[in-house]
Amino acid sequence: TRAGVHPDSLTVADAPAALLHRLKSHPFDEITLKMLVLLGKVAPKGVWVLLQVPLFEFVQNDTAESSNLTAIRGHYLLCDATTLAAICAVQHRDTGAAERQGVDHVKRVFVDIGLPLLEFPVNKNISEHQMRHQLDPILATSDVKACPSCRGPMTIRKANKGKRFGSIS
């Protein structure tokens, strides 16, 4: 009992609560973890990888019909770390009919908005080379340029002196 408090006057809020939550030993399933690690290696420092973003967060529906953008989520959204502007999305190719319908809807949305949507099979055997092969051309055309050696963000600079004076690099 607490000092000065009679045990009969304690309420449920005062009683010590049983622990209802605990930290998982592994925060994501094996496939999601593998994809996040791969995307983290491949994406330059100026790009963030967001997980399970609802489409309504970055897509506007201008039609009267509801396309259910609140319920559908892109698996992984790559966006500019400064502006959070979407660059592309990475989606798993699910094999079930119900999952296929959601993936097909996401494909339609990305065609409409003109952003690339990469698809990878649902397995943990995707290599860094496969990921780079598909993602590098997209990142090369985005506003976020990556240094080929350190993957850090690059900026366009104009030479102020020397033999390259006035040239842009």
Sequence and secondary structure as in RCSB ss.txt:
>XXXX:A:sequence
TRAGVHPDSLTVADAPAALLHRLKSHPFDEITLKMLVLLGKVAPKGVWVLLQVPLFEFVQNDTAESSNLTAIRGH
YLLCDATTLAAICAVQHRDTGAAERQGVDHVKRVFVDIGLPLLEFPVNKNISEHQMRHQLDPILATSDVKACPSC
RGPMTIRKANKGKRFGSIS
>XXXX:A:secstr
  TT  GGG  TTTS         SSSS HHHHHHHHHHHHHS TTEEEEEEEEGGGT    SSS   TTT EEE
EEEEETTT  EEEEEEEE  SHHHHHHHHHHHHHHHHHT  EEEEESSS   HHHHHHHHHHHHHHSS EE TTT
  EE   B  SSTTTT B 
